[in-house]
Amino acid sequence: MFHKIANPRRTTLAHLEGADALETPAQLEHTVELPAQTANPKRTILMEIPVAATAAK
């Protein structure tokens, strides 16, 4: 007896010969330049005090 598969595109290939050799490629992290200032300065979390802020004191 065979059951209908709800979504045949989402089946696995584990039953095929040589499926052990298949691997998903490693996902690299994106290197993103973060903006110095955001649209809402109250929600901006700074890791270092900006140079302009220390000069104003």
C-alpha positions as CSV (number, residue, x, y, z in Angstrom):
1,M,0.0,0.0,0.0
2,F,1.4,3.4,-1.0
3,H,0.4,6.7,0.7
4,K,0.2,9.8,-1.3
5,I,2.8,12.4,-0.4
6,A,1.5,15.8,0.5
7,N,4.3,17.6,-1.3
8,P,6.4,15.4,-3.5
9,R,9.0,18.1,-4.0
10,R,10.0,17.8,-0.3
11,T,10.9,14.2,-0.3
12,T,14.4,13.1,0.7
13,L,17.0,11.3,-1.4
14,A,18.2,9.0,1.5
15,H,16.9,5.9,-0.3
16,L,19.2,6.4,-3.3
17,E,22.6,4.8,-3.7
18,G,25.4,7.3,-3.0
19,A,23.2,9.6,-1.0
20,D,25.7,9.5,1.8
21,A,28.2,11.4,-0.4
22,L,25.8,14.3,-0.9
23,E,26.3,17.3,1.4
24,T,24.9,20.7,1.7
25,P,27.5,23.5,1.0
26,A,28.7,25.5,4.0
27,Q,27.0,28.8,4.4
28,L,29.4,31.7,4.8
29,E,28.5,34.7,7.0
30,H,28.0,38.0,5.3
31,T,30.4,40.7,6.2
32,V,28.3,43.8,6.5
33,E,29.4,47.3,7.3
34,L,27.0,48.6,9.9
35,P,25.9,52.3,9.8
36,A,27.4,54.6,12.3
37,Q,24.0,56.1,13.1
38,T,20.5,54.6,12.8
39,A,17.2,56.3,12.1
40,N,16.2,56.1,15.8
41,P,19.2,57.3,17.9
42,K,17.5,56.2,21.2
43,R,17.6,52.6,20.0
44,T,21.2,52.7,18.8
45,I,23.5,50.6,21.0
46,L,27.2,51.7,20.7
47,M,30.1,49.4,21.5
48,E,32.6,52.3,21.5
49,I,32.2,56.0,22.2
50,P,32.4,57.9,18.9
51,V,35.4,60.2,18.5
52,A,33.1,63.2,17.8
53,A,31.3,62.7,21.2
54,T,34.5,62.7,23.2
55,A,35.7,65.9,21.5
56,A,32.5,67.7,22.4
57,K,33.0,67.2,26.2
